[in-house]
Amino acid sequence: MRQEDRGMNPYVAGALAGLVLILSVLVAGQFFGASTSFVRSAGLVEQIVAPGHVEESSYFMKYLARDPGIDWQWMFVLGIFFGAFLASNATGSFRWTDLPDSWRDRFGPSRVRRFATAFLGGTLALFGARLADGCPSGHGLSGVAQLSVSGLVAMACFFAGGLITARLLYPGRRS
């Protein structure tokens, strides 16, 4: 594998993530978390289309009543996008692509099929994150940083789920 294909050293990336978590707590007084921003975004969009439905939904109001606009977590998700862009440019691994080459190898040449598979996977991951009342960054990184038992259990489950999913998607692959 070429150096530019490997991206950032995972130890450096982990240390940087830890520093960002510390800065997040010191500056904003908040731990990491991302999945709630999707609920908030959906609620904000739905307020434009069907405001009555949002006001009647205890789920949306749980997140919109406290802070009806864009909050720190939404900005955190935006920062993930720009941070990934900057990191990939810094390591020379940036390139425009709709989906990774490994997806073409696994799911064939159909862009529609690959996009549908990625969309379904993302939808299931977000649904699971909302069922768990948090995502890997919230439960895993922030929970483990606080030595939370639920964070440790959640992180172990995220890893186990990732390993199982990788084996199902890429059977027989060793690296």
C-alpha positions as CSV (number, residue, x, y, z in Angstrom):
1,M,0.0,0.0,0.0
2,R,1.4,3.4,-1.0
3,Q,2.1,5.9,1.8
4,E,-0.5,8.4,0.5
5,D,-3.2,5.6,0.6
6,R,-2.7,4.9,4.3
7,G,-3.7,8.3,5.5
8,M,-2.7,9.6,8.9
9,N,-0.9,7.5,11.5
10,P,-3.6,6.1,13.7
11,Y,-1.7,6.9,16.9
12,V,-1.3,10.5,15.9
13,A,-5.0,10.6,14.9
14,G,-6.0,9.1,18.2
15,A,-3.8,11.6,20.2
16,L,-5.3,14.5,18.2
17,A,-8.8,13.2,18.9
18,G,-8.0,13.1,22.6
19,L,-6.6,16.7,22.5
20,V,-9.8,17.9,20.7
21,L,-11.9,16.1,23.4
22,I,-10.0,17.9,26.1
23,L,-10.3,21.2,24.3
24,S,-14.0,20.6,23.8
25,V,-14.5,20.2,27.5
26,L,-12.3,23.1,28.5
27,V,-13.6,25.6,25.9
28,A,-17.2,24.6,25.3
29,G,-17.9,22.6,28.5
30,Q,-19.2,19.7,26.3
31,F,-18.1,16.2,25.6
32,F,-18.1,14.7,22.1
33,G,-21.3,13.6,20.5
34,A,-22.7,13.7,16.9
35,S,-26.0,11.8,16.4
36,T,-28.2,14.3,18.2
37,S,-27.3,16.9,15.5
38,F,-29.1,14.8,12.9
39,V,-32.2,14.8,15.0
40,R,-31.9,18.5,15.5
41,S,-31.4,19.0,11.8
42,A,-34.4,16.9,10.9
43,G,-36.5,18.8,13.4
44,L,-35.4,22.2,12.0
45,V,-36.2,21.1,8.5
46,E,-39.5,19.7,9.5
47,Q,-40.4,22.9,11.3
48,I,-40.4,24.6,7.9
49,V,-42.5,21.9,6.3
50,A,-44.9,20.8,9.2
51,P,-44.3,23.0,12.3
52,G,-47.4,21.5,14.0
53,H,-46.0,18.0,13.8
54,V,-42.7,19.0,15.4
55,E,-44.5,20.8,18.3
56,E,-46.5,17.6,18.9
57,S,-43.5,15.3,18.8
58,S,-41.9,14.8,22.2
59,Y,-38.9,13.3,20.5
60,F,-38.2,16.5,18.5
61,M,-39.1,18.8,21.3
62,K,-36.7,17.1,23.6
63,Y,-33.9,18.4,21.4
64,L,-35.4,21.6,20.0
65,A,-37.0,23.1,23.1
66,R,-33.6,23.5,24.9
67,D,-31.9,25.1,21.9
68,P,-34.1,25.8,18.9
69,G,-31.2,26.6,16.6
70,I,-27.9,25.3,15.5
71,D,-25.8,24.4,18.5
72,W,-22.2,23.4,19.4
73,Q,-22.8,19.7,18.3
74,W,-24.0,20.7,14.9
75,M,-20.8,22.8,14.5
76,F,-18.8,19.7,15.8
77,V,-20.2,17.6,12.9
78,L,-19.3,20.4,10.5
79,G,-15.8,20.4,12.0
80,I,-15.5,16.7,11.4
81,F,-16.1,17.3,7.7
82,F,-13.6,20.1,7.4
83,G,-11.1,18.3,9.7
84,A,-11.2,15.2,7.5
85,F,-10.7,17.4,4.4
86,L,-7.7,19.1,6.0
87,A,-6.2,15.9,7.3
88,S,-6.5,14.1,4.0
89,N,-4.9,17.0,2.2
90,A,-2.1,17.1,4.7
91,T,-1.4,13.4,4.2
92,G,-1.8,13.6,0.4
93,S,-4.6,11.0,0.5
94,F,-7.4,13.3,-0.6
95,R,-9.2,12.4,-3.8
96,W,-12.8,12.9,-5.0
97,T,-14.7,9.7,-5.2
98,D,-18.4,8.7,-4.8
99,L,-17.5,5.6,-2.8
100,P,-14.3,3.7,-2.0
101,D,-12.8,1.3,-4.6
102,S,-13.3,-1.6,-2.2
103,W,-17.1,-1.0,-2.5
104,R,-16.9,-1.3,-6.3
105,D,-15.0,-4.5,-5.9
106,R,-17.6,-5.9,-3.4
107,F,-20.9,-4.6,-4.9
108,G,-20.1,-4.3,-8.6
109,P,-20.0,-1.4,-11.1
110,S,-23.6,-0.2,-10.4
111,R,-23.3,3.2,-8.7
112,V,-27.0,3.1,-7.7
113,R,-26.4,-0.3,-5.9
114,R,-23.3,1.0,-4.1
115,F,-25.0,4.2,-3.1
116,A,-28.1,2.4,-1.9
117,T,-26.0,0.0,0.1
118,A,-24.0,2.9,1.7
119,F,-27.2,4.9,2.4
120,L,-28.9,1.8,4.0
121,G,-25.8,1.2,6.1
122,G,-25.7,4.8,7.2
123,T,-29.4,4.8,8.0
124,L,-29.1,1.7,10.1
125,A,-26.0,3.1,11.9
126,L,-27.9,6.3,12.7
127,F,-31.0,4.4,13.8
128,G,-28.8,2.3,16.1
129,A,-27.1,5.4,17.5
130,R,-30.4,7.0,18.3
131,L,-31.7,3.8,19.9
132,A,-28.6,3.7,22.1
133,D,-29.1,7.5,22.8
134,G,-25.7,8.2,21.4
135,C,-23.1,7.4,18.8
136,P,-19.6,6.0,19.0
137,S,-18.1,9.4,19.6
138,G,-20.6,10.2,22.4
139,H,-20.6,6.8,24.1
140,G,-17.2,5.6,23.1
141,L,-14.8,8.5,23.1
142,S,-16.5,10.7,25.7
143,G,-17.8,7.8,27.8
144,V,-14.4,6.0,27.9
145,A,-12.7,9.3,28.7
146,Q,-15.0,9.6,31.8
147,L,-14.4,5.9,32.6
148,S,-18.1,5.3,32.3
149,V,-19.0,1.6,32.4
150,S,-21.8,2.2,29.8
151,G,-19.2,3.9,27.6
152,L,-16.8,1.0,27.8
153,V,-19.6,-1.5,27.1
154,A,-20.8,0.6,24.2
155,M,-17.3,0.8,22.7
156,A,-16.8,-2.9,23.0
157,C,-20.2,-3.4,21.2
158,F,-19.2,-0.9,18.5
159,F,-16.0,-2.8,17.8
160,A,-17.7,-6.2,17.8
161,G,-20.4,-4.9,15.5
162,G,-17.8,-3.4,13.2
163,L,-15.8,-6.7,13.1
164,I,-19.0,-8.7,12.3
165,T,-20.1,-6.3,9.6
166,A,-16.6,-6.3,8.0
167,R,-16.7,-10.1,7.9
168,L,-20.2,-10.1,6.4
169,L,-19.3,-7.4,3.8
170,Y,-15.9,-8.7,2.9
171,P,-15.8,-12.5,3.4
172,G,-12.4,-14.1,3.1
173,R,-10.5,-10.8,3.3
174,R,-7.5,-10.8,5.7
175,S,-6.3,-7.2,5.6
